[in-house]
């Protein structure tokens, strides 16, 4: 299954014109660390995160208002992948579409000014994930990121 997920992520990254080998590895690994591709809703009481990449609705709406509204290229690409930007269907359009989730994950990292670490340095990618995606206040650890991504046969 992980190879199919990798293909979906690769497709999404090309569609938003943000593909690199490093980005592909980081986005696939982020999904492994966040949900193991087993949960579309957040784990635990009061966890509002959605999708395999566990984006929180507050982060989603912030990205829409403060990033995508000023970057038509990305907004159009996300709409082309099937994301809704109006009405009550925004969150369901994300949770039901892996390509949109992967693209949003990549764009979340794109907002950071630092380059994505090399795909062949899983520890550095784990540190980057923790700082940018999971955040210092998040429950995830670099150790968890690395462990989650060593157990499957992800080939980069």
C-alpha positions in Angstrom: 0.0 0.0 0.0 2.8 2.4 0.8 4.0 2.4 -2.9 0.5 3.5 -4.0 0.4 6.3 -1.4 3.8 7.4 -2.7 2.4 7.5 -6.2 -0.5 9.7 -5.0 1.8 12.0 -3.2 4.1 12.3 -6.2 1.1 13.1 -8.4 -0.1 15.8 -6.0 3.3 17.4 -5.7 3.7 17.6 -9.5 0.2 19.1 -9.8 1.0 21.9 -7.4 4.5 22.3 -9.0 6.3 21.6 -5.7 7.9 18.2 -6.5 11.4 17.3 -5.4 12.7 14.0 -4.1 13.3 15.5 -0.7 9.7 16.8 -0.6 8.3 13.5 -1.7 10.1 11.7 1.0 9.1 14.2 3.7 5.4 14.3 2.8 5.2 10.4 2.6 7.0 10.2 5.9 4.8 12.9 7.5 1.8 10.7 6.8 3.5 7.7 8.4 4.4 9.7 11.5 1.0 11.4 11.8 -1.4 8.5 11.2 0.4 5.6 9.7 -2.2 5.9 7.0 -4.8 4.4 9.3 -6.9 7.3 10.6 -8.8 10.0 8.8 -9.8 11.8 12.1 -7.6 12.8 15.0 -6.7 10.3 17.6 -7.9 10.9 21.2 -10.5 13.1 22.8 -10.7 16.6 21.4 -8.3 16.1 18.6 -9.8 17.9 15.6 -7.1 16.9 13.0 -8.3 15.4 9.7 -6.9 13.3 7.0 -3.9 10.9 6.9 -1.7 13.9 7.3 -3.7 15.1 10.4 -4.1 18.7 9.4 -5.9 20.7 12.0 -8.9 22.8 10.8 -7.4 25.9 12.3 -4.2 25.3 10.3 -6.3 24.6 7.1 -8.3 27.8 7.4 -5.1 29.8 8.2 -3.5 28.4 5.1 -6.5 29.3 3.0 -6.8 32.9 4.4 -3.2 33.9 4.7 -1.4 31.8 2.0 -3.6 30.4 -0.7 -5.7 33.5 -1.1 -2.5 35.3 -2.2 -1.2 32.4 -4.4 -3.6 31.7 -7.2 -1.3 29.1 -8.7 -1.6 26.9 -5.6 -5.3 27.6 -5.1 -6.1 26.7 -8.7 -4.0 23.5 -8.4 -5.8 22.4 -5.2 -9.2 23.1 -6.9 -8.0 21.0 -9.8 -7.2 18.2 -7.4 -10.8 18.5 -6.0 -10.6 20.8 -3.0 -13.6 23.0 -2.2 -12.9 26.6 -1.1 -16.5 27.7 -0.4 -19.4 26.5 1.7 -19.7 23.8 4.2 -17.8 21.2 2.2 -14.2 22.4 2.8 -13.2 19.9 5.4 -15.0 17.0 3.8 -13.2 17.8 0.5 -9.9 17.5 2.3 -10.7 14.4 4.4 -12.0 12.5 1.4 -9.1 13.3 -1.0 -5.6 12.0 -0.4 -4.0 14.1 -3.1 -5.4 17.3 -1.6 -4.2 16.2 1.8 -0.7 15.5 0.5 -0.6 18.9 -1.4 -1.7 20.8 1.7 1.0 19.0 3.7 3.6 20.1 1.1 2.3 23.6 1.1 2.5 23.8 4.9 6.2 23.0 4.6 6.6 25.4 1.8 5.6 28.3 4.1 8.8 27.7 6.0 11.8 29.6 4.8 14.3 26.8 5.3 14.9 24.1 2.7 13.6 20.6 3.2 16.4 18.3 4.4 17.7 15.6 2.1 15.6 12.5 1.6 18.5 10.3 2.7 18.7 12.0 6.1 15.7 10.7 8.0 16.8 12.2 11.3 17.1 15.7 9.7 13.7 15.2 8.1 12.3 14.2 11.5 13.7 17.3 13.1 12.2 19.5 10.4 8.8 17.7 10.7 8.9 18.3 14.5 9.7 22.0 14.1 7.5 22.9 11.2 4.6 20.4 11.0 4.2 18.9 14.5 5.5 22.0 16.2 7.4 22.1 19.5 4.1 21.9 21.4 2.9 18.8 19.5 2.9 15.4 21.0 5.1 13.9 18.3 8.8 13.3 18.7 11.7 12.9 16.3 12.2 9.4 17.6 8.6 8.5 16.7 9.0 10.0 13.2 12.1 7.9 12.6 10.6 4.7 14.0 7.4 5.1 12.1 9.3 5.4 8.9 11.8 2.6 9.4 9.2 -0.1 9.8 7.8 0.0 6.3 9.5 -0.6 2.9 9.5 2.9 1.7 12.0 3.2 -1.1 13.3 6.6 -2.1 
